[in-house]
Amino acid sequence: MSYTYYKRYQPKRGRSGFKSFFWLVVFLVIFFLILRACVSVFNSFAEDKKDEAILSLMSGNAEVLEWGQTEARSASDSELVLVGDQISTGEDSMASLSFYNGSVLYLDENTKLKIAEFTGAEPGGDQMELQLVDGRIWVEHQAQDGGELELLVQTDVMNLESIQGSYLVSNQVGNELLAVRSGQVAVDFVDRGEEELVIESLTIKEGEQSSLNDERERALLARENLTLVEPVSLGLWEEVFVRRANGEAEQTESEADAPTIEEEMSLVKRLLKNQPCQ
């Protein structure tokens, strides 16, 4: 039998399925490891960004007192602020803070707000603690796929806690106010003496407010009986800023005719000044 005949007519061996399967497994393992590494890097990057907020200047000017510094500097538009930083808005000024999950906080003029602390929790729940030193803020607290962010807002005598909703917070001399537009906010009324003591814990729901002037605050700290929850003052939510901030602006209103954000915030401001404290 010639060699040529042997090569032509010998039975051909079938291709080994084991080798194909082996290389497929190797490829899948390598692909999985690369994908896992990419996800880990992305998650690490996202975690690093959670304790940041984007400060935007909507009108006027603002200053940032960075953590560890003694002198404030002028804020720039769309800059990052971190835990420990304090933002101060000037006269006739307005700014906003945007958080990683889509929540936005608006600072009225002459407002001081400190980003006090950030606590990452598992699985996916985080806490951002803010101190409203002076002034007024409007909170648009979103619950989105970006992660659950619990906001803690501290005033002189209130510790506020929210997960979703929109509400107004004022911490000024003779006017401390929480008014809830949507959702609900848990409130601890506290005595910040030598040791912080909780006087009463309540939940302020949609359409409700808690308002304290100097006299009512003294009565609260003296442990006197007070009605701490009441309906929101008539007309407070009828202004354009509130409707627009909650995505409820009328579709028929053209952008050319729509008032500016400064004009809208001014309307809410005038309502607060004229609002009686009971």
C-alpha positions in Angstrom: 0.0 0.0 0.0 1.4 3.3 -1.1 1.8 6.2 1.2 -0.4 8.3 -1.1 -3.2 5.7 -0.9 -2.9 5.6 2.9 -3.2 9.4 3.3 -6.2 9.5 0.9 -8.2 6.6 2.1 -7.4 6.2 5.8 -10.3 7.0 8.2 -10.2 10.6 9.4 -10.3 11.3 13.1 -13.1 13.4 14.4 -12.3 16.8 15.9 -11.9 16.7 19.6 -14.9 18.3 21.4 -12.9 18.5 24.6 -10.4 21.0 23.2 -13.2 23.3 22.0 -15.0 23.1 25.3 -11.7 23.7 27.2 -10.9 26.9 25.3 -14.6 28.1 25.6 -14.3 27.7 29.4 -11.0 29.5 29.5 -12.5 32.4 27.4 -15.5 32.7 29.6 -13.4 32.7 32.8 -11.1 35.4 31.5 -14.1 37.4 30.3 -15.8 37.1 33.6 -12.7 38.2 35.5 -12.3 41.2 33.3 -16.0 42.1 33.6 -15.8 41.7 37.4 -12.7 44.0 37.6 -14.4 46.6 35.5 -17.5 46.5 37.7 -15.4 46.7 40.8 -13.5 49.8 39.4 -16.8 51.4 38.4 -18.4 50.8 41.8 -15.4 52.1 43.6 -15.5 55.2 41.4 -19.2 55.6 42.1 -18.7 55.2 45.9 -16.0 57.9 45.8 -18.5 60.3 44.2 -21.4 59.7 46.7 -20.0 62.1 49.4 -19.8 64.9 46.8 -22.4 67.5 45.6 -22.4 69.8 42.7 -22.8 73.5 43.6 -24.5 75.6 40.9 -25.0 79.3 41.1 -28.4 80.3 39.9 -28.1 84.0 40.6 -25.9 86.3 42.5 -22.9 84.9 44.3 -21.9 82.4 47.0 -18.9 81.4 49.1 -17.5 78.1 50.1 -15.7 77.6 53.4 -13.7 74.4 52.8 -13.2 71.9 55.6 -10.1 72.8 57.6 -9.9 76.3 56.3 -10.6 79.6 58.2 -11.4 81.8 55.3 -14.1 81.4 52.7 -13.5 81.7 49.0 -15.8 82.7 46.2 -17.7 79.8 44.7 -17.6 79.0 41.0 -20.5 77.6 39.0 -20.8 73.8 38.8 -18.0 73.1 41.3 -17.7 70.1 43.6 -18.2 70.5 47.3 -17.3 67.8 49.9 -18.2 66.8 53.4 -17.1 69.4 55.9 -17.6 72.3 53.4 -20.0 75.2 54.2 -21.9 77.1 51.5 -23.1 80.7 52.0 -25.2 82.6 49.6 -25.2 86.4 49.3 -27.9 89.0 49.2 -30.3 88.5 46.2 -28.5 85.2 45.4 -29.6 81.6 44.9 -27.7 78.4 44.5 -28.4 74.7 44.2 -26.8 71.5 45.4 -27.2 68.3 43.3 -26.6 64.9 44.8 -25.6 61.6 43.1 -29.1 60.1 43.1 -30.8 63.1 41.4 -31.9 65.0 44.5 -31.6 68.7 44.4 -31.5 71.3 47.2 -32.1 75.0 46.6 -30.5 77.6 48.8 -32.2 81.0 49.2 -30.4 84.2 49.7 -28.4 84.8 52.9 -28.4 81.1 53.6 -25.6 79.1 55.3 -25.6 75.3 54.8 -22.9 72.8 55.9 -22.4 69.4 54.5 -21.8 67.8 57.9 -21.4 64.1 57.3 -21.8 61.2 54.8 -22.4 57.6 55.9 -22.4 54.8 53.3 -24.7 51.9 54.3 -25.3 48.5 52.8 -26.9 47.4 50.7 -27.3 50.7 48.8 -28.7 52.9 51.5 -26.7 56.1 52.3 -27.1 59.0 54.7 -26.2 62.6 54.0 -26.3 64.9 57.0 -26.8 68.7 56.4 -26.8 71.5 58.9 -28.9 74.5 58.0 -27.1 77.2 60.0 -29.2 80.1 58.8 -31.6 80.9 56.0 -34.0 78.8 53.9 -33.7 75.7 51.7 -36.1 73.9 49.3 -35.5 70.2 49.0 -36.4 68.0 46.0 -35.6 64.6 47.4 -35.7 61.9 44.7 -35.7 58.1 45.1 -34.1 56.8 41.9 -32.2 53.9 40.6 -29.0 55.7 41.5 -29.4 54.5 45.1 -31.4 55.3 48.1 -30.1 58.4 49.8 -31.5 59.4 53.2 -31.2 63.2 53.9 -30.8 64.4 57.4 -31.3 68.1 57.9 -30.5 69.8 61.2 -31.8 73.1 62.4 -31.7 74.8 65.8 -34.3 72.5 67.4 -35.2 70.0 64.7 -33.6 67.0 63.2 -35.3 66.1 59.9 -35.1 62.8 58.1 -36.5 62.1 54.7 -36.2 59.5 51.9 -38.4 61.0 49.2 -40.5 64.1 48.8 -40.3 67.9 48.5 -40.3 70.3 51.4 -39.3 73.8 52.6 -37.1 74.3 55.6 -36.4 77.7 57.3 -34.0 78.3 60.2 -34.0 82.0 61.0 -34.3 84.2 64.0 -37.9 84.1 65.1 -38.9 81.8 62.2 -38.1 78.1 62.2 -40.4 76.2 59.8 -40.8 72.8 58.0 -43.5 72.6 55.4 -44.0 69.4 53.4 -45.3 69.6 49.8 -45.1 65.9 49.0 -44.0 62.7 50.8 -43.3 62.9 54.5 -40.5 64.0 56.8 -39.7 62.5 60.2 -38.9 65.1 62.8 -37.2 64.9 66.2 -37.7 68.1 68.2 -34.5 68.3 70.4 -33.0 70.3 73.2 -29.4 70.9 72.3 -28.2 71.5 75.8 -25.1 69.9 77.4 -26.6 66.6 76.2 -28.9 66.5 73.2 -32.3 65.3 74.3 -35.3 64.4 72.1 -38.4 66.2 73.3 -40.9 64.7 70.8 -40.8 62.7 67.6 -43.4 63.3 64.9 -44.0 62.6 61.2 -44.9 65.7 59.1 -47.0 64.5 56.1 -48.0 66.1 52.8 -49.9 69.3 53.3 -48.7 69.8 56.9 -46.2 72.1 58.6 -44.5 72.7 61.9 -43.8 76.4 62.6 -41.9 77.8 65.6 -41.3 81.4 66.5 -39.3 82.5 69.5 -42.2 82.2 72.0 -43.2 78.7 70.8 -39.5 77.6 70.8 -39.1 78.6 74.4 -42.4 76.8 75.3 -41.1 73.7 73.5 -37.8 73.7 75.4 -39.7 74.3 78.6 -41.7 71.1 77.8 -45.0 72.9 77.6 -47.9 71.4 75.6 -47.8 72.6 72.0 -49.6 71.7 68.8 -46.5 71.1 66.7 -48.3 70.0 63.5 -50.8 72.1 61.5 -52.1 72.5 58.0 -49.8 74.4 55.6 -50.6 78.1 55.5 -53.2 79.0 52.9 -51.6 79.9 49.6 -48.1 78.6 50.3 -48.2 76.0 47.5 -50.1 78.1 45.0 -47.0 79.9 43.8 -45.3 79.1 40.5 -41.9 78.1 42.1 -43.5 75.3 44.1 -45.4 73.9 41.1 -42.3 74.1 38.9 -40.0 72.6 41.5 -42.3 69.6 41.7 -42.6 69.1 38.0 -46.2 70.4 38.0 -45.9 73.5 35.9 -48.7 73.8 33.4 -47.8 72.5 30.0 -49.5 75.4 28.3 -47.1 77.9 29.8 -44.4 78.9 27.3 -40.8 79.2 28.4 -40.8 82.8 27.2 -43.6 83.7 29.5 -42.4 81.6 32.4 -40.9 83.6 35.4 -37.3 83.1 36.2 -36.2 80.9 39.1 -35.2 84.0 41.0 -38.7 85.5 40.6 -40.3 82.2 41.7 -38.2 81.9 44.8 -39.0 85.5 45.7 -42.7 84.6 45.7 -42.2 81.9 48.2 -40.0 84.2 50.2 -42.7 86.8 50.5 -45.2 84.2 51.6 -42.8 83.1 54.4 -42.4 86.6 55.6 -46.1 87.2 55.7 -46.9 83.9 57.2 -48.2 84.1 60.8 -46.4 81.9 63.4 -49.0 80.4 65.7 
